[in-house]
Amino acid sequence: MLIYFNFEDAVLGGPFDPASDDVPPLGDNPGGGIQHSTIDTNMTVTGAVAGTLLNRTSGDIDIADPGLAMGMRTTPVDNGHHIQFSFNATAFSNMSWSFAINTQGNGFNSVTFSYSTTGPGGTFTNFNTMFIPSGGGFQLFSSLVPPAVDGHPNVTLRLTFNGGASHGNDLQTVIDNIQLTGVP
């Protein structure tokens, strides 16, 4: 596991936890990732909401039943906005990432995956777009990361959301348990 976000180090109803969960000695979770990262976003995020057990790592020791997640309420303003995180891919290849997502009727209906090899302020290249079905609870989304990022020291992965039509009154889209894996 390269990077892992489980959002458990927050308080329900408070701000979401943007820090990755890391293995010792970087952190205290043996089910975490071997690099530290922080989620950066330009979204209107409601904060820490009820999460899911879907896509948790097998070694994750944080208590979660169902745990906490990152929830978004004001989706019309956020169409075209993103969440992203950076990492060092110098010694990694064959990467993939996954996350659990739940969206309601007026929540986002699509997500575009993109990357930058020059950090968060660099130029982003889209490599996958997925439709997000509405209702039905949490679903697992995953995508291979293009080999173009292999070996780069300053990679940023981004999820850009679209299709939100909520008026901001209700929780609409929830993301939990983001994993980035790769082969050393």
N, C-alpha and C positions, 0 to 999 in steps of 0.2 A: 504494500500500500504506500503510495507516494504522498497523497494528501487526503484527509478525511474531515468533513464537517458534519457534526451530529446535532449542533445547536442546543445541547443539553445544559450548558453552563449559563443559563439565563433564568429569569423568573417569569412564569406565565403572566402575560399581560404587559410585561416590560419590554425593553428593547431586545431584539434578537441577538444571539451571540455570534459575532462575525469571525471569531478566531477558530482555526482548525484545531482538532484534537490530535495530539502528537504522542508518539511512543517515548518512553524514558530513554535518555535523560532530557530530551527537549520538553517533554510533558509528562503526564501521569497516567495515560491511557494505553495499555498494551495493544488495544485494538485500533489505535490511531495511525497516522501517517508518519513517515520518516523525515518529512520536511514540514516546516511551519509556514502557514499562509494566513491571509486575512481576506475576507470577502469585502469587496468595495462595490457600492451600488449607487446609481442615480435614481432609484425608485422611491416611491412613497411606500415605505414598509410599515405595516401595522405593528410588527414586533414579534414576540415569542407567543406562539399559539400551540394548541395540541398537535402532536406529530404522529409518527407511525414507526413501527418496527421494521417496515420494508426497507431493504438495502442497508441495514446495519451490518457492521463487520462482526465476524464471529468472536473476536477478542474484545469487543467494546465493553468496558466495565461500568460505564455510566448507567445509572438506573433510568429506565425508560419503559413506561407501560401506560400510554403510548409514547411518553416523552414530549419533547418540545421541537418545534419547527419554526421556519421563517414564513410568516403570513403577510399577504398583501391585500389591501382593501381598495385603494383608489386606482382602479385600473385604466380609466380613459386617459388620465394624465400620463400614465406610464407606458402607453403604447410606444414601442420603439426604444424603451429604456432597458437597462441591463443589470445583471449582477456579474461580477468577474473576480478572479483570483489569479495570482502570479506564482510561479515556481521556477526552479532550476532544472532543466531537462538535459543538462550536459551529459550525464551518465545513463540516460534512459531512452528506450525505444519501445515500439509496439504498445503505445499507451491507449487507454480507453477511459471514459468517465461515465458515471451513472448517477442517478438521483431518483428519489420518489417524488411524485407530484400529484396534487389533487386540485382540480379546478371546478368551480360551480358554473351555473348557467351564464352569468355575465362576466366570468373571469377570462383570462387569456386563452386564446384558442390555437396559438402557435408559438413555437420557440425556435430561434435560429442559433446554432452553434457557430462560434468563430474563434480565431486565434490571432495573436500578435507575437512575433519573435523579437520585438523591440520594446517590450514592456507595455504597461497600461496606457501610456500616451501615444503608442505607435499606431500604425495602420493595421486594421483588422481584416482578415480574410474569412469569409463565410465558408463553411464546409458541410453543413447539414441543417435542414429545417424539418421539424416534426409538427404534426397536428396534435393538439392536446384535447382528447375527448372530455366532454363535460359530464360531471356526475360520476357515480360509480365508485367513489373512493380513490385511494392512492393507487397509482400505477407506476411501474418502473420504466424509466427512460434511460437509454444508453447509446453511446456513439463511440466509434473509433476516433482517435485523434490522428490527424494526418501525419505521415512521416516527415513532413516539412518542418515540424517543430523539434524533431530528434536532435539532440546535441546542442541546443541553444540554451544559454544560461539565463535568459530573461524572458520566459514565455508567460503570456497571459491568456487564459481561456475565458470566454464570455458567453453568457446566455442572454439573448435579446428577445423580449416578449412582445407579442402583438395580439390584436383582436379583442381586447378588453372593452366591455361596454357597461360596466357597473357605474352607479352614481356615487360610490364610495360609502354606502350605508352598511354594507355587509362584507365579511371576509369572503374573498373570491378565489384566490389561488394560494396554495401552500406548498412549500418545497422542503424536503428533509433528506438527510443522510447522503450528502454528495461525496462520491468516491472518485479518486483518480488513481489508476493503477498503471504500472509500466514494468518493463523488463530491464533490469540493470545491465 
